[in-house]
Amino acid sequence: MKYSLNKEEKYTVFVLDEENLNSVLAPALKSEFIFCRNEGVRNLIFDMSAVKYVDSSGLSSILTANRLWKDDGLFIVTGVVQNAVKKLIEISRLESILTIIPTLSEAIDYVFMEEIQNELGIETEDEDL
């Protein structure tokens, strides 16, 4: 599996450099997500810009990461640019579960805004539910 990690102070960007996120890659991807979480990554941005196809196993790996970061930190999906990937997420109704932000720069801004809100003790809409 080809990917890169860019670790910053407030977030880590995980760029998947594969066209297919399928049953062949999903187990290794889940392992990498678990490794990142165990290493103390508080906010993970998952960049899918290169991904052209996702199957149910790939979605499962993304949902695993979402659960890992659910209670403490952020898991953000960005770079969902391929129509096939967008449609699968919509059909699966995952846009209501995942935090999906169009671009990497917007995702980074989102992390910083959430961090500021946490430091100020401001509750977000998700916490009110």
N, C-alpha and C positions, 0 to 999 in steps of 0.2 A: 504494500500500500504506500503510495506516494503522498506525502503531506509535509507541511512545514508548521512550526510553532514560532510565534513571535511573542515573547513574554515581556510585558511592560509592568509598571508598578501596580496599576489598578485593574488590569485586564490581560488576558492572553488571547491571541488570535490563532485559531486552528484553521489552516487553509488545506482543504482536501484537494489534492492535485490529481484527481481521477475523474473520468467521464461517467463511470457507472458506479453507483453506490448500491450494491446488490448483495446477495447472500454470500458471495465469495469474500467481500470486504467487510461486511457488517460485524462479524465477531472480532476482528482486529480493531475496528473502529471503536466498538464498545470498550475493549480493553484499554485503548488509548485514552478514552474519556475517563474511565475509572482511575487510570494512572494520573491523569491531570488533576483530578479531584483529590486524590490521596496526596499529591505533591503540594496541595494547598492553594491551587488556583481558585480564586474567589469568583471571578467573572470570566466566563469563556464565551468568545465570539466565534461561531462556527461558520466559516466562509465557504459557500457552495458554488462560487462563481464558475468553476470548471465542470461542475456536475451537470450532465445532460439527461441522466436516467436514474431513477430511484425505484426500487421495488419494496415490498412489504418488510423485508429484513432490514433494508436501509432505513426505512421509517422507524422501525423498532429501535435501531441504534440511536437515532436522534431522540426518540422518546426516553430512552434510558438516560441520556445526558440531561434531558430536561428534568427528570426525576432527581438525578444526582445534585443538581443545583437549585432545586425547587425551594428548599427551606432556608438556604443561606447562600446568597450570591445570585448571579444572573447567568442564564444560558440564553444566548441570542443567536438566531439563525439569520445570516445575511447572504446576499449574492444569489438569491433564488431568481435566476434570470431566464431559464429555459421554460418554455410553455408546458412541456410534459411534466416537469417537476412541479410547477405552479398548480397545474390541474390535479395532480395526485394529492397535493396538500389540501386543496379545496375540497375534492371529493371525500377525503378522509376527515374533513372538518378540523384539521389540525391548526388552522390559522387562529382558532379560538383558544387553543391550548399553548401553542408555542409563541414566543416573542420573535416575530419576524420583522426585520428592518431592512429596507431596500439596499442600502449601501454600507460599506465598511465604515466610512467616515461618520455616517449617521448613527451606526451602532456604537462607535466609540463615544460620540457625544451623549448617547443614551446612557452608557455606563457612567460617565462623569456626572450627569444629572441625577441619576439614582444614588450615586455615592454622596453627592451634596445633600440630597434629601435625607439620606440616612444619617449623615452627620448632624443635620439640623433637627432630626427627630420628626420629620414630616412623613405622615403615612401616605403611601401611594394608593391608587384606586384598587389594585389587586388585593391589598391587605384589608381593605374595608369590606370585601365580599365574604 
